[in-house]
Amino acid sequence: MNNEKILVKSTEHWYGFDLIKGVLIVFVFMGHMIPGVLRSTFPRYAIYSFHMPLFVGISGFLLNVEKIDIGLSKLFAKYWKRLILPWIIAVFVFFFIQNFMDGKILDITMVSFVTAFCYPYYHLWYVMGFVCYILVFRFLWMIFKNVRFKWTYIFIIAACLSAISKWDCLSGHISNMYLNI
């Protein structure tokens, strides 16, 4: 039996995932309510170390491949009104509110404006992270959908990419080369 058909065609609802997502949402609230700097507050650091990766992992496990196995223009249209446009508006509004509150409203440059979209305000990173996740998954699916492979290889590749990303977040070696930070 073809593995992709098992993943796509299953209609059974797994209530355990609802429970896990609910617990993760509680952790999100807890993580945001605990005061202090992230690295010096162990409970907050511990929560941040697993709650978002687990959310993304569950989302990937539950992703319906048939819904993203469409053309890029259709995929973009699908997410434009309900995700991308509201995100653009939110980044725009937060950018001007932040600059107004900091007294920098007259010091706005094109670079600072574009930077606001590359490094969005506080919680808005997740929306673009989700969109990028969908695009990367779709790209990988288009490459691998006709190839017979073991899912273990994909998990190994994903783990390596995650490790490289985490290393870069901690060290800044790769991002500093391109961003001149």
Solvent accessible surface area in square Angstrom, and as a share of the most:
residue,aa,sasa,rsa
1,M,202,0.90
2,N,69,0.36
3,N,75,0.39
4,E,45,0.20
5,K,93,0.40
6,I,90,0.46
7,L,84,0.42
8,V,22,0.13
9,K,117,0.49
10,S,68,0.44
11,T,134,0.78
12,E,132,0.59
13,H,104,0.46
14,W,109,0.38
15,Y,162,0.62
16,G,45,0.43
17,F,38,0.16
18,D,62,0.32
19,L,126,0.63
20,I,71,0.36
21,K,67,0.28
22,G,31,0.30
23,V,72,0.41
24,L,3,0.02
25,I,86,0.44
26,V,83,0.48
27,F,55,0.23
28,V,36,0.21
29,F,127,0.53
30,M,82,0.37
31,G,0,0.00
32,H,81,0.36
33,M,150,0.67
34,I,40,0.20
35,P,115,0.72
36,G,47,0.45
37,V,109,0.63
38,L,60,0.30
39,R,151,0.55
40,S,92,0.59
41,T,22,0.13
42,F,154,0.64
43,P,73,0.46
44,R,37,0.14
45,Y,79,0.30
46,A,33,0.25
47,I,10,0.05
48,Y,60,0.23
49,S,73,0.47
50,F,77,0.32
51,H,7,0.03
52,M,34,0.15
53,P,84,0.53
54,L,79,0.39
55,F,32,0.13
56,V,57,0.33
57,G,43,0.41
58,I,10,0.05
59,S,37,0.24
60,G,23,0.22
61,F,104,0.43
62,L,84,0.42
63,L,36,0.18
64,N,51,0.26
65,V,8,0.05
66,E,88,0.39
67,K,121,0.51
68,I,1,0.01
69,D,51,0.26
70,I,54,0.27
71,G,39,0.37
72,L,106,0.53
73,S,89,0.58
74,K,136,0.58
75,L,2,0.01
76,F,111,0.46
77,A,69,0.53
78,K,65,0.28
79,Y,20,0.07
80,W,82,0.29
81,K,164,0.69
82,R,154,0.56
83,L,40,0.20
84,I,17,0.09
85,L,65,0.32
86,P,61,0.38
87,W,17,0.06
88,I,58,0.30
89,I,95,0.48
90,A,25,0.19
91,V,2,0.01
92,F,93,0.39
93,V,68,0.39
94,F,61,0.26
95,F,18,0.07
96,F,68,0.28
97,I,83,0.42
98,Q,73,0.33
99,N,21,0.11
100,F,144,0.60
101,M,147,0.66
102,D,74,0.39
103,G,63,0.60
104,K,103,0.44
105,I,66,0.34
106,L,168,0.84
107,D,101,0.52
108,I,52,0.26
109,T,76,0.44
110,M,143,0.64
111,V,116,0.67
112,S,42,0.27
113,F,49,0.20
114,V,76,0.44
115,T,58,0.34
116,A,15,0.12
117,F,48,0.20
118,C,85,0.51
119,Y,119,0.45
120,P,22,0.14
121,Y,96,0.36
122,Y,122,0.46
123,H,91,0.40
124,L,12,0.06
125,W,122,0.43
126,Y,67,0.25
127,V,34,0.20
128,M,47,0.21
129,G,33,0.32
130,F,57,0.24
131,V,15,0.09
132,C,67,0.40
133,Y,48,0.18
134,I,3,0.02
135,L,77,0.38
136,V,83,0.48
137,F,44,0.18
138,R,30,0.11
139,F,125,0.52
140,L,57,0.28
141,W,16,0.06
142,M,77,0.34
143,I,84,0.43
144,F,50,0.21
145,K,62,0.26
146,N,131,0.67
147,V,79,0.45
148,R,213,0.78
149,F,52,0.22
150,K,130,0.55
151,W,72,0.25
152,T,78,0.45
153,Y,118,0.45
154,I,34,0.17
155,F,136,0.57
156,I,95,0.48
157,I,80,0.41
158,A,48,0.37
159,A,60,0.47
160,C,70,0.42
161,L,105,0.52
162,S,70,0.45
163,A,64,0.50
164,I,88,0.45
165,S,62,0.40
166,K,113,0.48
167,W,120,0.42
168,D,22,0.12
169,C,102,0.61
170,L,99,0.49
171,S,44,0.29
172,G,12,0.12
173,H,108,0.48
174,I,64,0.33
175,S,37,0.24
176,N,63,0.32
177,M,129,0.58
178,Y,168,0.64
179,L,85,0.42
180,N,134,0.69
181,I,139,0.70
